[in-house]
Amino acid sequence: MASGPQFRLLGPVEVRLDGSPVVLRAGKHRALLAALLLRPNRVVPVTELVEHVWGDAPPARTRGTLQTYVMRLRAALGDPSLIQTAADGYRMRVDPLAVDVHRFADAAARGRAAAARDDLVTARKAFAEALELWRGPVLSDVPSETLHSEHAPRLTELLMTVHEQRIDVELALGNHADLVPELFALTRDHPLRERFWAQLMLALYRSSRQAEALEAFRSLDRTLDEQLGIDPSVELQSLHQAILVGEPSLAAPVAAREPERAPTSPMRLPDDIADFTGRAWHVERVAALIAGGSVPIVTLAGQPGVGKTTLAVHVAHLLRDRFPDGQLYVDLRGYALGPPADGVDVLSRFLRALGVPPDEIPPDADEQSTMLRSLLAGRRMLLVLDNASAPDQVRPLLPGTASCRVIVTSRDDLRGLIAMNGARTVPVDVFTALESEALLTKLLGAGDHAELAARCGHLPLALRVAAAYLAGRDDVTISGSPIELAYAALPPAPQRLFRLLSLVPGPDFTAEAASALADVDADGLLTVLAIANLVVSVVPGRYRFHDELMRYAATLREESDSPSEQQTAWTALLNHYARGVERCAELLYPGIVRLPSSASGPAPRISSSAEALAWLDAERPNLTAAIRCAAQQGPAPMAWQLADALRGYLWIGQHVGEWMATAHHGLQAAQASGHRPAEAAMHANLGTLYLRLGEYALSVEHHNLAVELYRALGDKDAEAGVLNNLSLVYRRSGQLVAAKDALVRCLEMLRSADSVSTGLYNLGQLAVELGEIDGAVDHFSQALALAPNADSHAYLGMALRLQGRFAEARAHLERALEIGNVPAGEAEALENLAALEHACGNVEAALSLASRALSLVADGGDQQVATSVRITLGEIRRALFDFDVAAELFEQALTTARRIGYASGEIRALIGLTVVWRDLGRDSDARDAAGQAMRRSSELGLRALENRARELV
């Protein structure tokens, strides 16, 4: 974004000077400013400005009045030179990228160019950047018919085109399932725009929703016929035919899964139901309170099955344009049979959705809540908090700004929110007789449905179940509870499945999980239950219960199924989860040692690392709930086995909340069972977690408890592994003597060549930090002799470079690159080659190598390596006299090093800043940085770095 004043026209006019808003209260001042900004740095004639400001009714002293307006506008902007006087008009002297209209066009052009060269990730980012600039209709508070007629249609059409182009990119990236809700909304809002319909049909087809894709075509066909008397385009008809026959060319692209990322303006609502009926007063009331008034929170309160969630989601979809910064939804499961949604988990999901990198999300719920409020400040977002049971479940999720609004659904009126948070309750009762009959007419066709509606008590859930029960049965009537009748009408197999599914502890389940639970092929049975409206398919392949239906199923289960049958089903479900996690672990992190498994049965169908990540992402809430239930009600071994097997995934995805919960539940189960190996493994698990969080004292405590347990068990291999990790904790926290002691103890116990070489790597790296370069060369040489791989060559190359043996160092570093490595390892080798070239005076070659290294780890890679690479790159940039760029790199490195607890990286960054700030004449800042570097290195015993810092003080 350009520096200086910032101007926004894509919505209400906004002006910001030095980050502070400038209020232009007069509509004609806004019209004058907009007319100048739409043609930046070009003279706009007086005649045109008069027409834009006054239209057909100019004042008597036109030029004089216009001069007065210009003078007042200059005063408001605080810089008279921004508006220059020309011979026949005025010119706005401004960087076009300081105006959101031109920034939008620039980002859209960059997106199109990137898409044309098949750089889809860059294209997506550029299109998203363009769309985020829109805050509402263009020039929405500018009273100028001519400006609107000349510019609004063009810009709105460009907006629609960018939407289409971005969706094409998302489809090409394989994100079809995520696009479906958005495309339903776009086709509803723009029913004659055929490209949106084509994209919706393709997204539905790729999401295994072929019937809905064909229905979308029929809906468009009817709309075009009724409104324009024309047929769909040839292209759409061809797409329709291709979907009918399952043309292979329509298949989703096969692409590697990208790391989970969320848009900065997330749209996370469930789909709006197509047959929403009634509730006209409620919709109008809630919409008015949320969008128009000063009420920050609206609570929809009513009995189970009355349709609170459906109403909340429907209103949220209707208000989508009022909240351009996004909408967030969560089911808090306040009344579910299983555990309610964990607060840390929900906050983490919201923070991820708002673009916070996983490694920056704090583990503490209070800190997460504070971060959420900070991120929501100034945004216009809508939060839908579904199924809340108490005010305390809601409060941590509430924004602290009036621009964000919240809809809460609950069986209670949550009076605490009214008293303390200014909430307004809207009671939701059963349907009126007319609403009930209208819904039944939609579901069953025309007829007299009054008696049926009355028998259902006008409860929407019961009406839908009754309609499903009666569909196609002309000779059947409802004479009792619709839910009981619907269940009674089922064959024995789906009845049994319905009952046993109430054992599922998490929010949803797959057909595979249901099959394992009931020991049947559940696909067809779930279809029967879904047709009866006893379960709901929320997304293709995943199902869930309404809370009341789950309670009914649980009651039936307790009455009909013996305790042993229920226990068998529960154990089978846990086995399914355990076998799935084990299969994912084999694909994603096979080198991580895991506890022995007692799980049996077939593993879920997972054949690639991408599928493994997708499975774990989808099942994460269910796995967390299963571990908690297994710890509380047994079988206890499943709690610690699942928690241990998930460890690698939770590290990879940085799911700190779930990691904390599962590790503690696993430890609780192990301690209650007196299972010492599992207890040791859970302490080691927590030690690793607290290392990840930078909580070094807690990490040392848990690691030491694990060491004591393994020593008592006589498990030397496990004890050595924990000592190795403990040495890393000590290194990160600056306790280098303790780190060395732990490593030496570890090496005494190691037996395999790979394990010994890993210990030698760590000992060598510690020697480098202590400035003992000769010792580091010895350690790395021994490691290379034991395991001649990319890491051993790279580490030895680094030590030889520090020793000044450049030719030998180059040979080892180049060999490391030839062998190949993970991105972090490759980046380390490239960084050391860059430092070597820099030392030899080949600065341009060094710049190229360091830039390549940073590209491997900058976006979500190993942040310790990224920090070191930025420091080396900063040193190279300084040698090229790019002092400002060098300072920025050092500052980035310093911020990351402090966040992750990388002590030597922090000191190196401070030393780099000291030098470059002196180059820039910032002597006071340089002295401060040097003093910090000297004190920190002295505290940690990093003698080599301390000596470098002392030379700079």
C-alpha positions, 0 to 999 in steps of 0.5 A, a space after each residue: 500500500 502506498 504511504 501518505 493519505 489513504 482514500 477509499 471509494 469502494 463503499 462509503 467515502 473514507 479518508 485516513 491521514 497518518 492512520 486517523 480518519 478524516 470526516 467529510 460531513 458535507 455530501 458535496 465535499 465527498 462528491 468533489 473529492 471522489 470526482 478528483 480521485 477517480 482521475 488522479 494526477 489529471 486535470 478535471 475541468 471545472 465544467 465536469 466538477 460542477 456537473 458531478 457536484 451539483 448536477 442540473 442545479 448549479 449555484 449562481 456563482 459556480 466557479 466561486 462556490 467551487 473554489 470555496 469547496 476546494 479550499 475547505 477540502 484542502 483544509 480538511 485534508 491537511 495538505 493544500 498541495 494535494 489539490 492543485 489549481 490548473 488553468 481550467 480545472 483542478 488536479 488531485 496529486 496522489 499516488 493512484 495506489 493510495 486510492 482503493 479504486 485504483 488499487 483494486 484495478 491493480 490487484 485485479 490485473 496482477 491476478 489475471 497476469 498470474 493466472 495467465 502464467 498458471 501461477 495460481 497461488 499468486 493469482 488467488 492472493 491478488 484476487 483476494 487482495 482486490 476483493 477485500 477492498 470492497 466495503 459496500 456499493 461503490 460511492 455509497 454515500 456520494 450524492 452525485 448521479 453523474 459519478 454513479 452513472 459513469 463509474 458504478 456500473 463499470 466498477 461493479 462489473 469489474 467486481 463481478 468479473 474478479 469474483 468469476 476469475 478468482 473462483 476459476 482459480 479456486 476451482 483449478 486449485 481443487 477447492 470446489 467444496 469450499 466454494 459451494 456456499 459462496 456460489 449458492 449466494 452469488 447465483 441467488 444475488 445475480 440470477 442472470 449471470 451464467 458464469 456463476 451458474 456454470 461454476 456452481 454446477 462444476 463445484 457441485 459435480 466435483 463435490 459428488 453432488 451431481 443431482 444438485 448440479 443438474 438441478 442448478 441447470 434446471 433452475 437457471 433454465 426456468 429463470 432465463 425462460 421466465 425473465 428473458 424468454 431465452 435458453 442457457 448459453 451453448 457453453 452451459 448446455 455443453 457443461 450440463 451434458 458433460 455432467 449428465 454423462 460424467 465426462 472425465 474432463 470435469 474431474 477435479 485437478 489432482 494437486 498437492 494439498 496446501 497447508 491450511 490457510 484461511 482467507 482474511 475475510 472468511 465466509 464460514 456459514 453452513 449452507 442456507 436451506 433451500 426450502 426456508 419457510 415462514 418466520 417473516 417477523 423473526 427474520 425482519 426483527 433479527 435483521 433490524 436489530 443486527 444490521 440497523 440498531 445498536 444491539 451488539 448481540 441477539 439471542 434466539 431462544 427457544 425449545 429444541 427442534 424449533 428451528 433456531 439454527 436454521 433461522 440464525 443461518 438464514 438471517 446471516 446469509 441475508 446480511 452477508 453484504 452488511 458484513 463484508 469482512 466475513 462471517 464466522 460460525 461455530 456449534 458450541 454443542 452446549 446441549 449435546 450428549 458428548 462434550 461441549 466444544 472446547 473454548 481453546 479449540 473454538 478460539 483457535 479455529 476463529 483465529 486461524 480463519 482470521 489469518 493468524 499463523 498457527 505458530 502465533 496463536 497463544 495456548 491460553 484461552 484468555 490470551 486467545 480471546 484478547 487476540 480475537 477482540 484485537 483482530 475484530 476491532 474495526 472490522 465488520 463481521 458477523 459471528 453466529 454462536 450456535 447451541 450455547 448453554 450458558 453466558 460463560 460459553 459465549 463471552 470469550 468469543 465476543 468481539 469488543 467492537 460495535 462494528 461486529 455483531 453476534 447471533 447466539 442460539 440457545 434453549 435459554 434466554 441467557 440473561 447474563 448476556 442481557 445484563 452484562 453484554 447488552 444482548 437482546 433476546 428474540 424468542 422463537 416459538 413453534 410455527 403458526 398454523 399457516 407456517 406449518 401448512 406452508 412447510 408441509 405443502 413444500 415438502 408433501 405437495 398441496 393438500 389439507 395438512 392442518 391435522 398433521 401440523 397440529 399432531 406435530 405440535 407445529 414444531 419444525 423438526 417434527 414437521 420435517 420428520 413427519 413429512 419424510 415419513 409420509 412422503 410417497 405413503 398416501 395410505 398412512 397417517 400420523 397418529 403419534 410422535 412423528 419421530 417415534 413413528 419414523 423410527 418405528 417405520 425403519 427396518 431393524 438394521 437402520 434402527 440399530 444403527 440409529 441407536 448406536 450412533 448416539 455413542 459418537 462423542 464428537 460433532 459428526 461421523 462418516 459412513 466408515 466410522 458408522 460401519 465400524 461402530 455397528 459392524 455393518 456396511 452403513 452407506 445404504 443405512 445412512 441414506 435411509 436415515 437421512 431420507 427419514 430426516 433422522 440424520 443430516 448430511 452436512 457435507 458429502 460423506 459426513 453426517 450429524 444428529 440434531 441434539 434431540 434426535 441423538 438424545 432419543 437415540 441414546 434412550 432407545 439404545 439404553 432400552 434395547 441394546 445390552 451393555 456388552 453390545 454397547 461396549 463392543 460398539 464403542 470399542 469398535 469406534 475407538 479402534 476405527 479412530 486409532 487405526 486411522 490415526 496409525 495409518 496417517 502416522 505411517 504416511 506423515 511421520 513414520 520416523 516418530 516412535 509411538 506407543 504400542 497399539 492395541 487397536 484392531 480391525 481395518 484402517 480407513 481407506 487412506 493412501 497418500 499423505 494428502 489424504 492423511 492430512 485431510 482425514 486428520 483435519 476433518 476428524 480432529 474434533 471427533 478424535 479430541 472428544 474420543 480421547 476425552 471420553 476414553 480417559 473418563 469412561 474407558 477403555 483407558 489405553 485408547 486415550 493414551 494411544 490416540 494422544 500419542 499417535 496424534 502427536 506428530 500431526 498436532 506438531 505439524 499443524 500446530 494445533 496447540 489447543 487440541 495438543 494440550 487437551 489430548 496430552 493431559 487426557 492421555 496422562 490422566 488415563 495413564 496415571 489412573 491406570 498405573 501404566 508407567 510406560 504410557 505415563 512416561 510417554 505423556 510426560 514426554 509429549 507434554 514436554 515437547 508441547 511446552 518446548 513448542 510454546 516456549 514454556 521452558 520451565 514446564 518443558 524441563 519439568 515434564 521431560 525430567 519426569 519422563 526420564 525418571 520413569 523410563 530409568 525406573 523401567 530400564 528403557 534406555 532407548 526411550 530415556 536417551 530420546 527424552 534426554 536428547 529433547 531435554 538438551 534442546 530445551 536447555 539450549 533454547 533457554 540458554 542453559 548450555 552447560 545443562 544442555 551439554 550434560 544431557 547430550 553426553 548422558 544421551 550419547 552414552 545410552 545410544 546404540 544404533 548408528 542413526 541415533 548416535 549420529 543424531 546425538 553428535 549433530 546436536 552436540 556439534 551444534 551446541 559446540 558452534 553456539 559455544 564458539 568451540 568450532 574445532 570440537 564441532 568439526 570433530 563431532 560432525 566428522 564422526 556423525 558423517 562417518 556413521 551416517 553419510 547423509 545430507 544432514 551430516 554433510 551440511 553440518 560438517 560444511 557449516 563447521 568447516 566454513 566457520 573454521 575458514 576451510 572454505 574449499 572443504 566446506 564448499 564440497 560438503 555443502 554442495 554434496 548435501 544439495 546433491 543428495 537432497 533433503 527436506 526444505 529446512 535442510 536444503 535451506 540450511 545448506 544454501 544459507 551456508 553456501 551463501 555465507 561462504 560466497 559472501 566471505 569470498 567476496 562473491 556478494 551477488 552469488 551469495 544474494 542468489 543463494 540466500 534468496 533461494 534459501 529463504 523461499 524454502 522456509 519463509 512461508 510456514 517453514 521451519 522458523 528457526 532456519 528462516 530466522 538464521 537465513 534472514 540474518 545471513 541475507 541481511 548481512 549480504 544486503 548490507 554489503 550491497 549497501 541496501 541498508 533499509 532492506 538489511 535493517 528490515 530483515 534483521 528486525 524480522 529475524 529478531 521478532 521471530 527469534 524472540 517469539 520462538 525462543 531462539 536465543 543465539 538467533 536473537 543475539 545475531 539479529 541484534 548484532 546485525 541491527 547494531 551495524 546497520 543502524 550505525 550505517 543509517 546514522 541511528 547511533 542511539 538505537 545501535 548502542 541500545 541493540 549492542 548493549 542488549 546483545 552483550 547482556 543476553 550473550 553474557 547471560 547465556 554463556 555464548 562467548 563467541 557472540 558476546 565477544 562480537 557484541 563487546 566489540 560493537 558497544 
